[in-house]
Amino acid sequence: MASTRIADLAAQIQENTTKVDQYLQSKNLPSPSFHVDGPVDFQIEDEEIQKARETALDSSLELHQLLLGPAMCLRPVLNGVSLQAIYKYDIASHVPIHGQISFADLGRKCGMSETNLRRIVRFAIAYHRVFHEPREGHVAHSAASRKLAEDADARAGLGYMFDEVWQSFARTVEARERFQSDEPTHTGWSLSQRTDRPVWEHYAEHPAMARRFAGSMSAFSDGVGLSPRFLTEGYPWASLGTATVVDVGGSRGHVALALAQSHPHLRLVVQDLPDMIRGARDAVPAALAPRVAFMAHDFFAPQPVPAAAVYLFRNIFHNWSDAHVVRILRATVPALAPGARVVANDYLIPEPKTMAPSKEREIRGMDMIMLSLFNARERDRADWEQVFKEADPRFKDVVIWVPEGATLSIIEAVWAG
């Protein structure tokens, strides 16, 4: 009897899950579990085993969709009310870490009716593995809900996704029809927040939202492929010799500090808006302080640091439409010396069916988030080449690569002068 696709996928899942399981056991690492004391993150450092994990995930996804069938795939459950309520009423903090609480008592602590509290928590258990019900009518933590109780950044990420991103999705098509514009003030986010200000200006007037956004970005940057090491190890920094690198839009400087730590020959200048870098210097280790400086700068204004070897933009351009990326690049041009490099560390949209499905879903999901929040987008190779060409034809030799295991690509353009 000929093998079928679902049988092949089941075999792939078995084979690759066995590899992961054997690795975890050989390293005395805990097996995946949603138990309250289970591991929240994997500690897989072997690239082959990481690939096996990804293959098992991709095969599981395809098998799940095949067994659902086309009709059911058109009816996904996208209801985020449960997770939004868990954030809004801080439900996780009211559940004892090692213990349980009745729905009635938990409802009183959260200011909710027992009926609504119960339906919200049971939905979260069924769809998200958040909490579990050890005996009827009582709630206890799972590993996921415990993380929400103990990790402020994880809570911030949940709130950001459901109070801002989720709301933006619902208004994106409306914004496209109403404005027919790529301006960052004409987005689903703008309509959902009832503002005509760009995101960053709105945050400046709403510091609690700004703090939540910062916390959520910290939580989301913990992904396996998002570590700064892929940039510090994946770009030929040593070839620059003693050189200055300007980290444009570098926030609090965590990437610049990683570069300074890994490459003692580099001097780093971190640029961002005044509110973003205020006090950041105080967190710089004394050993790195002589080589790491902070400077207030708006990247739409002319670049004030001349003749640096590299102008680095990490996770910057994907926040902006092509027209605005061109503006940022043109503002950089006056500072460029021949041979200087503009380096972007950003997403690369793959050609269809050239990337593992789970990774492609992640990137295409981010592309849609950028549309809803900023009227921005992720880019494929041709898109990257085009924005550099449009900014100035003197940008030459655009090279793009993705370090092994990384989520973000490295895009380099050389200034010919």
DAVEN-V817026 format. One record per residue. PSI is psi in radians with two decimals (999 if undefined). BURIAL is + if it has 9 or more other ideal C-beta (glycine too) atoms within 8 Angstrom, else -. Layout:
psi & burial
PSI & BURIAL
PSI & BURIAL
This chain:
psi & burial
2.28 & -
2.52 & -
2.56 & -
2.90 & -
-0.74 & -
-0.57 & +
-0.71 & -
-0.75 & +
-0.73 & +
-0.69 & +
-0.71 & -
-0.72 & +
-0.81 & +
-0.84 & -
-0.83 & -
-0.54 & +
-0.66 & +
-0.72 & -
-0.79 & +
-0.78 & +
-0.79 & +
-0.67 & -
-0.84 & +
-0.72 & +
-0.70 & +
-0.46 & -
0.11 & -
0.67 & -
2.60 & +
2.55 & -
2.57 & -
2.40 & -
2.65 & -
0.16 & -
2.61 & -
-0.56 & +
0.21 & -
2.88 & +
2.39 & +
-0.62 & -
2.61 & -
2.69 & -
0.81 & -
2.05 & +
-0.17 & -
2.15 & -
-0.65 & -
-0.70 & -
-0.62 & +
-0.68 & +
-0.67 & -
-0.72 & +
-0.79 & +
-0.67 & +
-0.73 & +
-0.70 & +
-0.82 & +
-0.75 & +
-0.68 & +
-0.71 & +
-0.84 & +
-0.72 & +
-0.74 & +
-0.79 & -
-0.67 & -
-0.71 & +
-0.46 & -
-0.79 & -
2.74 & -
-0.72 & -
-0.77 & -
-0.49 & -
-0.35 & +
-0.02 & -
1.01 & -
2.67 & -
1.95 & -
0.37 & -
1.97 & -
0.18 & +
-0.70 & -
-0.89 & +
-0.63 & +
-0.74 & +
-0.64 & +
-0.68 & +
-0.87 & +
-0.74 & -
0.15 & +
0.83 & +
-0.67 & +
-0.61 & +
-0.28 & -
0.01 & +
2.23 & +
2.47 & -
-0.88 & +
1.45 & -
-2.89 & -
2.85 & +
2.52 & +
2.71 & +
-0.67 & +
-0.84 & -
-0.70 & -
-0.69 & +
-0.72 & +
-0.71 & -
-0.56 & -
-0.09 & +
0.60 & -
2.71 & +
2.61 & -
-0.67 & +
-0.87 & -
-0.66 & +
-0.76 & +
-0.77 & +
-0.63 & -
-0.82 & +
-0.73 & +
-0.57 & +
-0.76 & +
-0.64 & +
-0.81 & +
-0.66 & -
-0.45 & -
-0.04 & +
0.51 & -
2.09 & +
2.96 & +
2.88 & +
1.60 & +
-0.53 & -
2.71 & -
2.26 & -
0.09 & -
2.53 & +
2.40 & +
2.93 & +
2.55 & +
3.10 & +
-0.65 & +
-0.80 & +
-0.57 & +
-0.69 & +
-0.70 & +
-0.63 & +
-0.56 & +
-0.26 & -
1.87 & +
-0.61 & -
-0.65 & +
-0.69 & +
-0.72 & +
-0.72 & +
-0.71 & +
-0.80 & +
-0.75 & +
-0.79 & +
-0.69 & +
-0.36 & +
-0.36 & +
-1.04 & +
-0.85 & +
-0.74 & +
-0.62 & +
-0.69 & +
-0.73 & +
-0.33 & -
0.07 & +
-0.85 & +
-0.69 & -
-0.75 & +
-0.71 & +
-0.73 & -
-0.65 & -
-0.79 & -
-0.58 & -
0.92 & -
2.67 & -
0.26 & -
2.52 & -
-0.14 & +
0.06 & +
1.01 & +
2.96 & +
-0.64 & +
-0.76 & +
-0.79 & +
-0.73 & +
-0.54 & +
-0.01 & +
0.92 & -
2.63 & -
0.26 & -
2.60 & -
2.79 & -
-0.84 & +
-0.63 & -
-0.66 & -
-0.74 & +
-0.62 & +
-0.52 & +
-0.11 & -
1.36 & -
-0.52 & -
-0.70 & -
-0.70 & +
-0.73 & +
-0.71 & +
-0.73 & +
-0.79 & +
-0.74 & +
-0.69 & +
-0.67 & +
-0.62 & -
-0.73 & +
-0.77 & +
-0.42 & +
-0.03 & -
0.03 & -
2.66 & -
-0.75 & +
0.10 & +
0.07 & +
2.45 & -
-0.29 & +
-0.47 & -
-0.50 & +
-0.77 & +
-0.55 & +
-0.34 & -
-0.05 & +
2.53 & +
1.12 & -
-0.62 & +
-0.50 & -
-0.24 & -
-0.33 & +
-2.72 & -
2.04 & -
2.84 & +
2.34 & +
2.20 & +
2.04 & +
1.65 & +
2.19 & +
0.62 & +
0.12 & +
-2.25 & +
0.05 & -
0.28 & +
-0.59 & -
-0.72 & +
-0.70 & +
-0.67 & +
-0.69 & +
-0.75 & +
-0.66 & +
-0.70 & -
-0.44 & +
1.56 & +
-0.26 & -
-0.11 & -
2.50 & +
2.37 & +
2.39 & +
2.06 & +
2.17 & +
2.37 & +
3.11 & +
2.67 & +
-0.78 & -
-0.53 & -
-0.69 & +
-0.09 & +
2.13 & -
-0.05 & -
-0.58 & +
-0.52 & -
-0.39 & -
0.01 & -
2.22 & +
2.52 & -
-0.62 & -
-0.43 & -
-0.29 & +
-0.70 & +
-0.34 & -
0.05 & +
2.04 & +
2.73 & -
2.49 & +
2.27 & +
2.23 & -
2.39 & +
2.09 & -
-0.04 & +
-0.21 & -
2.77 & -
2.37 & -
2.13 & +
-0.14 & -
1.89 & +
2.69 & -
0.53 & -
2.77 & +
-0.67 & -
2.38 & +
1.91 & +
2.31 & +
1.74 & +
2.11 & +
0.69 & -
-0.96 & +
-0.49 & +
-0.17 & +
0.00 & -
2.62 & +
2.94 & +
-0.74 & +
-0.66 & -
-0.59 & +
-0.72 & +
-0.74 & +
-0.75 & +
-0.77 & +
-0.71 & +
-0.55 & +
-0.37 & +
-0.48 & +
-0.78 & +
-0.39 & -
-0.17 & +
2.33 & +
2.69 & -
2.32 & -
-0.19 & -
2.68 & +
2.40 & +
2.15 & +
2.14 & +
2.41 & +
1.70 & +
3.06 & +
2.62 & +
2.02 & +
2.21 & +
2.84 & +
2.56 & -
2.37 & -
0.41 & -
0.00 & -
2.68 & -
2.38 & -
-0.72 & +
-0.66 & +
-0.69 & +
-0.71 & +
-0.71 & +
-0.80 & +
-0.74 & +
-0.53 & +
-0.74 & -
-0.65 & +
-0.74 & +
-0.60 & +
-0.74 & +
-0.64 & +
-0.81 & +
-0.64 & +
-0.71 & +
-0.02 & +
0.60 & +
-3.01 & +
2.80 & +
2.88 & +
2.58 & +
-3.10 & +
-0.80 & -
-0.65 & -
-0.78 & +
-0.79 & +
-0.66 & +
-0.74 & +
-0.64 & +
-0.73 & +
-0.74 & -
-0.62 & -
-0.79 & +
2.20 & -
-0.16 & -
-0.12 & -
2.09 & +
2.95 & -
0.93 & -
2.09 & +
2.41 & -
2.30 & +
2.79 & -
1.96 & +
2.54 & +
2.15 & -
-0.14 & -
2.65 & +
-0.64 & +
2.53 & +
2.94 & +
2.16 & +
2.12 & +
2.31 & +
2.40 & +
2.36 & +
2.04 & +
-0.33 & -
999 & -
